[in-house]
Amino acid sequence: MTKENLILLADAYKYSHHKLYIPGTQFIYSYLESRGGKFEETVFYGLQYFLKEYLAGVVFTKEKLDEAEATLLEVFGRKDVFDRSNFEYIINKHGGKLPIRIKAVPEGTVVPVRNVLMTIENTDPECFWLTNFLETLLMQVWYPCTVASVSREIKKVVKKYYNDTASAAAFAGIDFVLNDFGFRGASAVESAGIGGSAHLVSFSGSDTIPGSIFAKRYYNAPTAPGLSIPATEHSICTLLGEAGELEIFKHILNTFPTGTIACVSDSYNIFRACEEYWGTELKEQILNREGTLVIRPDSGDPVQTLLRIFEILMNKFGYTTNEKGFKVLPPQVRVIQGDGISYSSIPGIFEALKQAGISAENLVLGMGGALLQRVNRDTQEFALKCAYAEVNGKGINVQKMPVELDATGHLRTSFKKSKAGKLKLIKENGNFKTITAAEEPAATDILQTVFENGVVTKSYTFEEVRKTAAL
């Protein structure tokens, strides 16, 4: 049972296309690619959710068609746009299942931009209009792909600074360096689930429970792949006012005498909290715990604040020097920065710690809006375009190649130039390359059929996705 009426999940203008395609059109073949953008490569992830949730099984019924017809009559205010007979044909001929074939790279595959990631084509010549009718919904795969790409690019940064400054033992915790704090900043619960699971392709720390639910429901994760710890918020730490902050801190340590616990400590004065409360009054209790206290600043310039906090904590709790020559707090004390964290701010934070002789293993991060919300389709320039068609039995390679003016008024070919022909993604000398099927007929196509005529023909587990995307 699908969540929404698929007949209504297209841009309104597409309902006129069955008439606007040239008479004799039989097949439309389109492809998805990342045309460029912020990163040079893209993690392909999330298509399986859309296939299972929206496209699989019987998706067109008479009841849904009746609902759609009434709605679209209101949308257009005329009767000559929407043609219910197109959908009745699929209901009668195909039992309401989609006569569509979708091929895609294995989920988790990291592909350089400007390569084919997915193709879609109709399998019934009467349903030529259906291929790009589904563009609106399937294009939304840009979102999990982009979030997965952002997380993976951040992991590259984290790994670099771990390689530079962290002890060998610290690498066991690298999957918990970036934690998803984005649920409240997401545009919808569905966004939190899709984006939250995309983050979990590269990291394991998350407060966005829908991400784990999606990974279990749509990718057969046996257990929740997103893990969390007890943590405070300001409503807890400010309950007794500034004078009662120390008492609150004591209560927190007493409530969770073992394991990892995080405490926001900037309700009044983060530096006093670190020096007088955590580093003096509660020092021995912290050092005698079987677990780690993670101190969280939540305001101020991240670099300056962290440098000062680490100076105080290392003065109070002491430190060791790891094999790479960088300072490390006792294992009972760490810091989490969850304010002002983004792909652009993270390298500067770790570089400042490195210059101060502080190991990256002392710090973990929490990322909210910049992880799940401050991305869009143009972050990686996603597009889905027609590349091949058959009209009256004749195959046609289809391509757009806009000529545009640049800022200086000179003509140039737009980056929006599309690919032509039936496409393959191959590996040549270890590198991905998009070719037409006619160029190298014998070459092995990395694209695999994942959906055909209403059936999801290939599924990936979340563990397989993680392994494929691993650095």
Beta strands, then each sheet from edge to edge (+ up, - down):
strand 1: 25-34
strand 2: 41-43
strand 3: 100-104
strand 4: 110-112
strand 5: 116-122
strand 6: 178-180
strand 7: 205-206
strand 8: 261-264
strand 9: 293-296
strand 10: 320-321
strand 11: 327-328
strand 12: 333-337
strand 13: 363-367
strand 14: 382-391
strand 15: 394-397
strand 16: 403-405
strand 17: 411-413
strand 18: 423-428
strand 19: 431-436
strand 20: 448-452
strand 21: 455-456
sheet 1: 15+ 14- 1+ 5- 3+ 20- 21+
sheet 2: 2+ 4-
sheet 3: 7+ 6+ 13+ 12+ 9+ 8+
sheet 4: 10+ 11-
sheet 5: 16+ 17-
sheet 6: 18+ 19-
end
